[in-house]
Amino acid sequence: MANNHRSGDARRQYQLVADRVRALIESEGISPGARLPAERELALQLGVSRPSLREALIALEIDGRVEIRGGSGVYVCNAEDQGDVATPALGESPAELMQARVVLESAVVTLAAARVTKAGLQRVEDALKSMREDHVNGRKPVESDRRFHLSIAEMCGNSVLVGMVGALFDGRHSPISSRMSGRIESTHTWQAALGEHQAILHALEARNPQAAAAAMCSHLLASHGRWVGDLAESQAAGALIA
């Protein structure tokens, strides 16, 4: 491909890397049930980043090509009946979604902090309260989390920004993002996220655009880091995500 634009039949990076992993399995005759090389070794062998490899392995797991066993490794599955069909598109890259959120929401919260209203601040606070209640009651606070971020965007008074924030957040429900979050989500992840959301709220309460942007950027970068944690070790180690 000459570029990475999402036009026509352009393929995402994780699809390209997944196809290379499949080609490697075939060329080296790795049998079903056999373990793939360790993540670091495999990334070096393919000349790709570990985050890109992790997304590719998730895509291959969804496609039934491999099985990721927490604390053990990645194992080849018997996929003889699947032929040479290329890895399908399963949504946008989770890492790229998070990077886009860092860019957009850091700017959005900066504008929101300069336009804080009592009613708007109350909506953000209510969303955070709902997140805490969900967490305490053993529910995933995804919807409350979404409302928190949308409430901030709404204070900007720009419906386009609200739509963009919502669309990027909803990218987490794609097959690849859902599988990735499902593997490494834990009560510890949401506890970390709650603290980060509280810092954002404090900055908004102080009407401090710089502090708000820093808090939002810190939260989303931390979330990004947790999303790309080592897949084969995440379940056993209780890795974090927000």
KARA-V80121 format. One line per field, one symbol per residue. phi: phi as a letter, one per 40 degrees, with the letter a starting at -180 (. if undefined). burial: + if it has 16 or more other C-alpha atoms within 10 Angstrom, else -. Layout:
phi = ???
burial = ???
//
This chain:
phi = .cabccbfbdbcdcccccccccccdcccgccdgcccdddcccccccgbccdccccccccccccgcbbcbdgbibbcbcbcccfbccdccbhcddcccccccdccccccccccccbdbccccccccccccccccdcccgbccccccccdccccccccgbccccccccccccccccdccccccccbcacccccccccccccccdccccfbdccccccccccccccdccccccccbccccgcbab
burial = ----------+++++++++-++-++---------++--+--++------++++++++++++++-++++-+--+++++---------++-++++++-++--++-+++++++++++-+---++-++++++++++-++----+++-+++++++++++++----++-+++-++-++--+++-+++-+++++-++++++-++-+++-+++-+++++++++++++++++++++++++++++---++++
//
